[in-house]
């Protein structure tokens, strides 16, 4: 299908001024916003003479080409440590020591102290939920304790989630090393179990205050990237999607989307906070915190027929078209596909690779 502009020839001879007025009245500019990019298009109405067109400034042309298109957006992000999580104390007593913000706490190290006794960090996914000691039934909490004692270099025997004599002996040795009473038992508030080693982001408890309640806010120790997207851009932020990261120092690297959290913006519209892991975990420990540009890739088309967006014109009959550069003034109606990097995928009758078209404007 094609759409052709009608040339109005014949009739009484008009002066140069009348012809100029007719040209100005016959060309009307309109703006259309399409897909993910802004498209400037021009409505072509009937009444534009071929003579006036030929007298205009030489027109710029482009060629319909077959190419690979990738939809992408660039978003400002921040290199940091990701969102923080609160640490809630469960042991009765008085807080007698707290770490400083920015401190790194590793497995087995003191996270804070209650009644002058350290509350150390254990790494695992199951919190302590009961007293552990001789005679307790097997369970995931026992397995967390055994794995941590083993990682710290204590001989627990078989690591299988069963509290045996080897577990009790290893626990007593660890308690002695920490300066604690060697009871061979562990209460839920005696340790804090977190998924990994942590960095202290903020101290919320107070020296001399109660140890039962929020004590610290912590993050992971590796640097992450966070970026904000609009809800309409959700398709770009799929979990496990690969992204490119352009760092403030000029280096480029890659990352993987870890999570996407939904929040509310200032206008109550949904916003997305995207958390991204560095592909190079070693780099994540060295890169400076600060701004970063994140490139998200979306849909792609291999071997698509495409041309620059500015070659589109809005047709009087509705929809969009392109103006053939050769022969009489003629417009081809086109169906629009993917928008990417200033290009748009087009299809329709008469649209083929190598077709030369006029750039609007």
C-alpha positions as a Markdown table, in Angstrom:
| # | Residue | x | y | z |
|---|---|---|---|---|
| 1 | Unk | 0.0 | 0.0 | 0.0 |
| 2 | Unk | 1.3 | 3.5 | -0.7 |
| 3 | Unk | 0.1 | 7.0 | -0.1 |
| 4 | Unk | 0.7 | 9.7 | -2.8 |
| 5 | Unk | 0.5 | 13.5 | -2.4 |
| 6 | Unk | -1.6 | 15.0 | -5.1 |
| 7 | Unk | 0.0 | 17.7 | -7.3 |
| 8 | Unk | -2.3 | 20.6 | -8.1 |
| 9 | Unk | -1.3 | 21.8 | -11.6 |
| 10 | Unk | -3.1 | 24.0 | -14.1 |
| 11 | Unk | -5.4 | 26.9 | -13.3 |
| 12 | Unk | -4.8 | 30.6 | -13.6 |
| 13 | Unk | -1.2 | 31.9 | -13.4 |
| 14 | Unk | -0.3 | 33.0 | -9.9 |
| 15 | Unk | 2.2 | 35.6 | -8.8 |
| 16 | Unk | 5.4 | 34.5 | -6.9 |
| 17 | Unk | 3.9 | 35.9 | -3.6 |
| 18 | Unk | 0.7 | 33.9 | -4.1 |
| 19 | Unk | 2.7 | 30.7 | -4.7 |
| 20 | Unk | 4.8 | 31.3 | -1.6 |
| 21 | Unk | 1.6 | 31.8 | 0.5 |
| 22 | Unk | 0.2 | 28.6 | -0.9 |
| 23 | Unk | 3.4 | 26.7 | 0.1 |
| 24 | Unk | 3.4 | 28.0 | 3.6 |
| 25 | Unk | -0.2 | 27.1 | 4.2 |
| 26 | Unk | 0.2 | 23.7 | 2.6 |
| 27 | Unk | 3.1 | 22.5 | 4.9 |
| 28 | Unk | 2.1 | 21.8 | 8.5 |
| 29 | Unk | 4.6 | 20.4 | 11.1 |
| 30 | Unk | 3.4 | 17.9 | 13.8 |
| 31 | Unk | 5.3 | 16.1 | 16.5 |
| 32 | Unk | 4.7 | 12.4 | 17.3 |
| 33 | Unk | 6.2 | 10.5 | 20.2 |
| 34 | Unk | 6.7 | 6.8 | 19.3 |
| 35 | Unk | 8.1 | 3.8 | 21.2 |
| 36 | Unk | 11.0 | 4.7 | 23.5 |
| 37 | Unk | 12.3 | 7.6 | 21.5 |
| 38 | Unk | 11.1 | 11.0 | 20.4 |
| 39 | Unk | 10.1 | 11.1 | 16.7 |
| 40 | Unk | 9.8 | 14.4 | 14.8 |
| 41 | Unk | 7.5 | 13.8 | 11.9 |
| 42 | Unk | 5.8 | 16.1 | 9.4 |
| 43 | Unk | 2.2 | 16.0 | 8.2 |
| 44 | Unk | 2.0 | 16.5 | 4.5 |
| 45 | Unk | -1.3 | 17.9 | 3.3 |
| 46 | Unk | -2.6 | 18.0 | -0.3 |
| 47 | Unk | -1.9 | 21.2 | -2.2 |
| 48 | Unk | 1.9 | 21.2 | -2.2 |
| 49 | Unk | 3.0 | 21.7 | -5.9 |
| 50 | Unk | 5.8 | 19.8 | -7.5 |
| 51 | Unk | 7.1 | 23.1 | -8.9 |
| 52 | Unk | 7.5 | 24.5 | -5.3 |
| 53 | Unk | 9.2 | 21.3 | -4.1 |
| 54 | Unk | 11.7 | 21.4 | -6.9 |
| 55 | Unk | 12.6 | 25.0 | -6.1 |
| 56 | Unk | 13.3 | 24.2 | -2.5 |
| 57 | Unk | 16.7 | 23.6 | -1.0 |
| 58 | Unk | 18.2 | 20.3 | -2.1 |
| 59 | Unk | 16.8 | 17.5 | 0.0 |
| 60 | Unk | 18.8 | 15.2 | 2.3 |
| 61 | Unk | 18.2 | 11.5 | 1.6 |
| 62 | Unk | 18.9 | 8.2 | 3.3 |
| 63 | Unk | 18.7 | 4.6 | 2.2 |
| 64 | Unk | 16.6 | 1.8 | 3.7 |
| 65 | Unk | 19.2 | -0.6 | 5.1 |
| 66 | Unk | 19.2 | -4.1 | 6.5 |
| 67 | Unk | 20.8 | -4.0 | 10.0 |
| 68 | Unk | 20.7 | -5.5 | 13.5 |
| 69 | Unk | 18.7 | -3.3 | 16.0 |
| 70 | Unk | 19.0 | -3.5 | 19.8 |
| 71 | Unk | 16.6 | -1.4 | 21.9 |
| 72 | Unk | 18.5 | 0.2 | 24.7 |
| 73 | Unk | 18.3 | 2.9 | 27.4 |
| 74 | Unk | 21.0 | 4.7 | 29.3 |
| 75 | Unk | 20.3 | 5.4 | 33.0 |
| 76 | Unk | 22.3 | 7.2 | 35.7 |
| 77 | Unk | 23.2 | 5.0 | 38.6 |
| 78 | Unk | 25.3 | 5.0 | 41.7 |
| 79 | Unk | 28.2 | 2.7 | 42.8 |
| 80 | Unk | 27.7 | 1.9 | 46.5 |
| 81 | Unk | 27.0 | -1.0 | 48.9 |
| 82 | Unk | 23.3 | -1.5 | 48.1 |
| 83 | Unk | 20.4 | -1.1 | 50.5 |
| 84 | Unk | 21.1 | -1.7 | 54.2 |
| 85 | Unk | 19.3 | -4.1 | 56.5 |
| 86 | Unk | 18.7 | -3.7 | 60.3 |
| 87 | Unk | 20.3 | -6.0 | 62.8 |
| 88 | Unk | 18.0 | -6.7 | 65.8 |
| 89 | Unk | 19.5 | -7.7 | 69.1 |
| 90 | Unk | 17.8 | -10.5 | 71.0 |
| 91 | Unk | 20.0 | -10.9 | 74.0 |
| 92 | Unk | 18.9 | -9.2 | 77.2 |
| 93 | Unk | 21.4 | -6.7 | 78.7 |
| 94 | Unk | 23.1 | -3.4 | 78.1 |
| 95 | Unk | 25.0 | -2.5 | 75.0 |
| 96 | Unk | 28.7 | -1.9 | 76.0 |
| 97 | Unk | 30.4 | -1.7 | 72.7 |
| 98 | Unk | 29.5 | -0.7 | 69.1 |
| 99 | Unk | 31.5 | -0.6 | 65.9 |
| 100 | Unk | 32.0 | 2.5 | 63.8 |
| 101 | Unk | 30.1 | 3.1 | 60.5 |
| 102 | Unk | 32.1 | 1.7 | 57.6 |
| 103 | Unk | 33.6 | -1.1 | 59.7 |
| 104 | Unk | 33.8 | -4.5 | 58.0 |
| 105 | Unk | 32.8 | -7.5 | 60.2 |
| 106 | Unk | 33.8 | -11.0 | 59.1 |
| 107 | Unk | 32.7 | -14.4 | 60.2 |
| 108 | Unk | 33.3 | -15.1 | 63.9 |
| 109 | Unk | 34.2 | -11.4 | 64.6 |
| 110 | Unk | 32.4 | -9.2 | 67.2 |
| 111 | Unk | 29.5 | -7.3 | 65.8 |
| 112 | Unk | 28.6 | -5.6 | 69.0 |
| 113 | Unk | 28.9 | -6.4 | 72.8 |
| 114 | Unk | 26.3 | -6.9 | 75.5 |
| 115 | Unk | 27.3 | -6.7 | 79.2 |
| 116 | Unk | 31.0 | -6.7 | 78.1 |
| 117 | Unk | 30.6 | -9.9 | 76.1 |
| 118 | Unk | 30.9 | -10.1 | 72.3 |
| 119 | Unk | 28.0 | -11.0 | 70.1 |
| 120 | Unk | 29.8 | -12.4 | 67.0 |
| 121 | Unk | 28.7 | -12.8 | 63.4 |
| 122 | Unk | 27.9 | -16.2 | 61.9 |
| 123 | Unk | 27.2 | -16.7 | 58.2 |
| 124 | Unk | 24.2 | -18.6 | 57.1 |
| 125 | Unk | 20.6 | -18.5 | 56.0 |
| 126 | Unk | 18.9 | -19.8 | 59.1 |
| 127 | Unk | 18.8 | -17.7 | 62.2 |
| 128 | Unk | 19.2 | -19.1 | 65.7 |
| 129 | Unk | 15.8 | -19.9 | 67.0 |
| 130 | Unk | 16.4 | -22.1 | 70.1 |
| 131 | Unk | 19.1 | -23.0 | 72.6 |
| 132 | Unk | 21.7 | -25.4 | 71.2 |
| 133 | Unk | 23.6 | -27.9 | 73.3 |
| 134 | Unk | 23.9 | -31.5 | 74.2 |
| 135 | Unk | 20.7 | -33.5 | 73.6 |
| 136 | Unk | 19.1 | -31.0 | 71.1 |
| 137 | Unk | 17.6 | -32.5 | 68.1 |
| 138 | Unk | 19.2 | -32.1 | 64.7 |
| 139 | Unk | 18.2 | -29.1 | 62.6 |
| 140 | Unk | 19.3 | -26.4 | 60.2 |
| 141 | Unk | 20.4 | -24.1 | 63.0 |
| 142 | Unk | 22.8 | -26.8 | 64.2 |
| 143 | Unk | 24.1 | -27.1 | 60.7 |
| 144 | Unk | 24.8 | -23.3 | 60.5 |
| 145 | Unk | 26.7 | -23.5 | 63.8 |
| 146 | Unk | 28.8 | -26.5 | 62.6 |
| 147 | Unk | 29.6 | -25.0 | 59.2 |
| 148 | Unk | 30.8 | -21.8 | 60.9 |
| 149 | Unk | 32.9 | -23.6 | 63.5 |
| 150 | Unk | 34.4 | -25.7 | 60.7 |
| 151 | Unk | 35.2 | -22.5 | 58.6 |
| 152 | Unk | 36.8 | -20.9 | 61.6 |
| 153 | Unk | 39.2 | -23.9 | 61.9 |
| 154 | Unk | 37.6 | -25.9 | 64.7 |
| 155 | Unk | 37.2 | -29.6 | 64.5 |
| 156 | Unk | 33.5 | -30.5 | 64.8 |
| 157 | Unk | 33.8 | -34.0 | 63.3 |
| 158 | Unk | 31.0 | -34.7 | 60.9 |
| 159 | Unk | 29.1 | -31.6 | 59.6 |
| 160 | Unk | 25.6 | -32.9 | 59.3 |
| 161 | Unk | 23.3 | -30.8 | 61.5 |
| 162 | Unk | 23.5 | -33.1 | 64.5 |
| 163 | Unk | 24.8 | -31.8 | 67.8 |
| 164 | Unk | 27.4 | -34.4 | 68.8 |
| 165 | Unk | 30.3 | -34.3 | 71.3 |
| 166 | Unk | 32.6 | -32.9 | 68.6 |
| 167 | Unk | 30.2 | -30.0 | 68.1 |
| 168 | Unk | 30.1 | -29.3 | 71.8 |
| 169 | Unk | 33.9 | -29.4 | 72.1 |
| 170 | Unk | 34.4 | -27.1 | 69.1 |
| 171 | Unk | 31.9 | -24.6 | 70.5 |
| 172 | Unk | 33.7 | -24.6 | 73.9 |
| 173 | Unk | 37.0 | -23.9 | 72.2 |
| 174 | Unk | 35.5 | -21.0 | 70.3 |
| 175 | Unk | 33.9 | -19.6 | 73.4 |
| 176 | Unk | 37.3 | -19.7 | 75.2 |
| 177 | Unk | 38.9 | -17.9 | 72.2 |
| 178 | Unk | 36.2 | -15.1 | 72.5 |
| 179 | Unk | 36.7 | -14.8 | 76.2 |
| 180 | Unk | 33.3 | -16.2 | 77.0 |
| 181 | Unk | 32.3 | -18.8 | 79.6 |
| 182 | Unk | 33.0 | -22.3 | 78.1 |
| 183 | Unk | 29.5 | -23.7 | 78.4 |
| 184 | Unk | 29.3 | -25.6 | 75.2 |
| 185 | Unk | 25.8 | -24.2 | 74.8 |
| 186 | Unk | 24.5 | -21.4 | 72.5 |
| 187 | Unk | 21.4 | -19.2 | 73.1 |
| 188 | Unk | 19.6 | -17.4 | 70.1 |
| 189 | Unk | 20.8 | -14.0 | 71.3 |
| 190 | Unk | 24.5 | -15.0 | 71.7 |
| 191 | Unk | 25.2 | -14.6 | 67.9 |
| 192 | Unk | 23.8 | -12.9 | 64.9 |
| 193 | Unk | 23.3 | -15.0 | 61.7 |
| 194 | Unk | 23.5 | -13.1 | 58.4 |
| 195 | Unk | 23.8 | -14.2 | 54.8 |
| 196 | Unk | 27.4 | -13.0 | 54.5 |
| 197 | Unk | 30.1 | -10.8 | 56.0 |
| 198 | Unk | 28.9 | -7.2 | 56.4 |
| 199 | Unk | 29.8 | -3.6 | 56.4 |
| 200 | Unk | 28.3 | -1.4 | 59.1 |
| 201 | Unk | 26.3 | 1.3 | 57.4 |
| 202 | Unk | 24.8 | 3.0 | 60.4 |
| 203 | Unk | 24.8 | 2.6 | 64.2 |
| 204 | Unk | 21.2 | 2.8 | 65.6 |
| 205 | Unk | 21.8 | 1.5 | 69.1 |
| 206 | Unk | 23.3 | 3.5 | 71.9 |
| 207 | Unk | 26.0 | 2.6 | 74.5 |
| 208 | Unk | 24.3 | 2.0 | 77.7 |
| 209 | Unk | 21.0 | 1.3 | 76.0 |
| 210 | Unk | 19.0 | -1.9 | 75.8 |
| 211 | Unk | 20.5 | -4.7 | 73.6 |
| 212 | Unk | 17.0 | -5.9 | 72.7 |
| 213 | Unk | 15.9 | -4.0 | 69.5 |
| 214 | Unk | 17.6 | -2.6 | 66.5 |
| 215 | Unk | 21.3 | -2.1 | 67.0 |
| 216 | Unk | 22.9 | -1.6 | 63.6 |
| 217 | Unk | 22.2 | -1.2 | 59.9 |
| 218 | Unk | 24.5 | -3.3 | 57.7 |
| 219 | Unk | 25.2 | -3.9 | 54.0 |
| 220 | Unk | 27.2 | -6.4 | 52.1 |
| 221 | Unk | 31.0 | -5.8 | 51.8 |
| 222 | Unk | 31.1 | -5.8 | 47.9 |
| 223 | Unk | 30.1 | -2.8 | 46.0 |
| 224 | Unk | 26.9 | -2.8 | 44.0 |
| 225 | Unk | 25.2 | -0.5 | 41.5 |
| 226 | Unk | 21.7 | 0.9 | 42.0 |
| 227 | Unk | 19.7 | 2.6 | 39.3 |
| 228 | Unk | 16.2 | 3.9 | 39.1 |
| 229 | Unk | 13.8 | 3.2 | 36.3 |
| 230 | Unk | 10.2 | 4.1 | 35.5 |
| 231 | Unk | 7.5 | 1.4 | 35.7 |
| 232 | Unk | 7.2 | 1.6 | 31.9 |
| 233 | Unk | 10.8 | 0.6 | 31.6 |
| 234 | Unk | 10.4 | -2.7 | 33.5 |
| 235 | Unk | 11.1 | -4.8 | 30.5 |
| 236 | Unk | 14.7 | -3.6 | 30.5 |
| 237 | Unk | 15.4 | -4.7 | 34.1 |
| 238 | Unk | 14.9 | -8.5 | 34.1 |
| 239 | Unk | 16.6 | -10.4 | 36.9 |
| 240 | Unk | 19.8 | -11.9 | 35.6 |
| 241 | Unk | 19.9 | -9.6 | 32.6 |
| 242 | Unk | 23.3 | -8.4 | 31.6 |
| 243 | Unk | 24.1 | -4.6 | 31.5 |
| 244 | Unk | 27.1 | -2.4 | 30.6 |
| 245 | Unk | 28.5 | -0.1 | 33.3 |
| 246 | Unk | 30.5 | 3.0 | 32.3 |
| 247 | Unk | 32.4 | 4.1 | 35.4 |
| 248 | Unk | 33.3 | 7.7 | 36.3 |
| 249 | Unk | 37.0 | 7.0 | 35.7 |
| 250 | Unk | 36.4 | 6.2 | 32.1 |
| 251 | Unk | 36.5 | 2.4 | 32.4 |
| 252 | Unk | 33.7 | 0.2 | 31.2 |
| 253 | Unk | 32.7 | -3.2 | 32.6 |
| 254 | Unk | 29.6 | -5.4 | 32.9 |
| 255 | Unk | 27.1 | -6.4 | 35.5 |
| 256 | Unk | 24.1 | -8.6 | 36.2 |
| 257 | Unk | 20.7 | -7.5 | 37.5 |
| 258 | Unk | 20.4 | -9.0 | 41.0 |
| 259 | Unk | 16.9 | -7.6 | 42.0 |
| 260 | Unk | 14.2 | -5.2 | 41.1 |
| 261 | Unk | 12.2 | -3.5 | 43.9 |
| 262 | Unk | 9.1 | -1.4 | 43.4 |
| 263 | Unk | 8.6 | 1.9 | 45.1 |
| 264 | Unk | 6.6 | 5.1 | 44.8 |
| 265 | Unk | 8.0 | 8.3 | 43.3 |
| 266 | Unk | 7.2 | 11.9 | 44.2 |
| 267 | Unk | 4.1 | 11.9 | 42.0 |
| 268 | Unk | 2.9 | 8.5 | 43.5 |
| 269 | Unk | 3.8 | 6.7 | 40.3 |
| 270 | Unk | 5.6 | 3.4 | 40.6 |
| 271 | Unk | 9.3 | 3.5 | 40.3 |
| 272 | Unk | 11.8 | 0.6 | 40.1 |
| 273 | Unk | 15.1 | 0.4 | 42.1 |
| 274 | Unk | 17.4 | -2.0 | 40.3 |
| 275 | Unk | 20.3 | -3.6 | 42.1 |
| 276 | Unk | 23.2 | -4.8 | 39.9 |
| 277 | Unk | 26.2 | -7.0 | 40.7 |
| 278 | Unk | 29.6 | -6.4 | 39.1 |
| 279 | Unk | 30.5 | -9.3 | 36.8 |
| 280 | Unk | 34.1 | -9.0 | 38.1 |
| 281 | Unk | 33.8 | -9.6 | 41.8 |
| 282 | Unk | 37.4 | -8.5 | 42.3 |
| 283 | Unk | 36.7 | -5.1 | 40.7 |
| 284 | Unk | 33.7 | -4.7 | 43.0 |
| 285 | Unk | 36.1 | -4.5 | 46.0 |
| 286 | Unk | 38.3 | -1.8 | 44.3 |
| 287 | Unk | 36.0 | 0.5 | 42.4 |
| 288 | Unk | 35.3 | 3.9 | 44.0 |
| 289 | Unk | 31.8 | 4.7 | 45.0 |
| 290 | Unk | 30.1 | 7.4 | 42.9 |
| 291 | Unk | 28.2 | 7.9 | 39.7 |
| 292 | Unk | 27.9 | 5.3 | 36.9 |
| 293 | Unk | 26.0 | 5.1 | 33.6 |
| 294 | Unk | 24.1 | 1.9 | 33.1 |
| 295 | Unk | 23.1 | 0.6 | 29.7 |
| 296 | Unk | 20.1 | -1.7 | 29.7 |
| 297 | Unk | 19.4 | -3.7 | 26.5 |
| 298 | Unk | 15.9 | -4.7 | 25.6 |
| 299 | Unk | 14.3 | -6.3 | 22.5 |
| 300 | Unk | 16.5 | -6.9 | 19.4 |
| 301 | Unk | 16.0 | -7.6 | 15.7 |
| 302 | Unk | 18.5 | -9.3 | 13.5 |
| 303 | Unk | 18.6 | -8.2 | 9.8 |
| 304 | Unk | 15.7 | -5.7 | 10.2 |
| 305 | Unk | 14.9 | -3.2 | 7.4 |
| 306 | Unk | 15.5 | 0.2 | 9.1 |
| 307 | Unk | 16.1 | 3.9 | 8.5 |
| 308 | Unk | 16.7 | 7.0 | 10.7 |
| 309 | Unk | 13.6 | 8.0 | 12.6 |
| 310 | Unk | 13.7 | 11.5 | 11.1 |
| 311 | Unk | 12.8 | 10.1 | 7.7 |
| 312 | Unk | 9.3 | 9.3 | 8.9 |
| 313 | Unk | 6.4 | 11.5 | 7.9 |
| 314 | Unk | 2.9 | 11.6 | 9.3 |
| 315 | Unk | 0.3 | 10.9 | 6.6 |
| 316 | Unk | -2.9 | 12.8 | 6.1 |
| 317 | Unk | -4.8 | 9.5 | 5.9 |
| 318 | Unk | -3.3 | 8.5 | 9.3 |
| 319 | Unk | -0.2 | 6.5 | 10.2 |
| 320 | Unk | 3.3 | 7.1 | 9.0 |
| 321 | Unk | 5.1 | 6.9 | 5.7 |
| 322 | Unk | 8.3 | 7.6 | 3.9 |
| 323 | Unk | 8.8 | 9.8 | 0.8 |
| 324 | Unk | 10.6 | 8.1 | -2.1 |
| 325 | Unk | 13.4 | 10.3 | -3.4 |
| 326 | Unk | 13.2 | 9.3 | -7.0 |
| 327 | Unk | 10.5 | 10.0 | -9.6 |
| 328 | Unk | 7.3 | 11.9 | -8.8 |
| 329 | Unk | 6.6 | 12.9 | -5.2 |
| 330 | Unk | 5.2 | 9.7 | -3.7 |
| 331 | Unk | 4.8 | 8.4 | -0.1 |
| 332 | Unk | 4.8 | 4.8 | 1.0 |
| 333 | Unk | 2.8 | 3.9 | 4.1 |
| 334 | Unk | 4.9 | 1.9 | 6.5 |
| 335 | Unk | 4.3 | -0.2 | 9.6 |
| 336 | Unk | 6.7 | 0.6 | 12.4 |
| 337 | Unk | 8.6 | -2.0 | 14.4 |
| 338 | Unk | 11.5 | -1.7 | 16.9 |
| 339 | Unk | 13.0 | 1.7 | 17.7 |
| 340 | Unk | 16.7 | 1.6 | 18.6 |
| 341 | Unk | 19.7 | 4.1 | 18.5 |
| 342 | Unk | 17.8 | 6.7 | 16.4 |
| 343 | Unk | 16.7 | 4.0 | 13.9 |
| 344 | Unk | 13.3 | 2.5 | 13.3 |
| 345 | Unk | 12.3 | -0.8 | 11.8 |
| 346 | Unk | 9.9 | -0.4 | 8.8 |
| 347 | Unk | 7.9 | -2.7 | 6.6 |
| 348 | Unk | 5.2 | -2.2 | 3.9 |
| 349 | Unk | 4.4 | -2.4 | 0.2 |
| 350 | Unk | 7.2 | -0.9 | -1.9 |
| 351 | Unk | 9.7 | -0.8 | 1.1 |
| 352 | Unk | 12.9 | -2.7 | 0.2 |
| 353 | Unk | 16.6 | -2.6 | 1.0 |
| 354 | Unk | 18.3 | 0.1 | -0.9 |
| 355 | Unk | 15.2 | 2.3 | -1.4 |
| 356 | Unk | 16.3 | 6.0 | -1.2 |
| 357 | Unk | 14.0 | 8.2 | 0.8 |
| 358 | Unk | 13.8 | 11.9 | 1.8 |
| 359 | Unk | 14.6 | 13.0 | 5.3 |
| 360 | Unk | 11.7 | 15.1 | 6.7 |
| 361 | Unk | 12.3 | 18.7 | 7.3 |
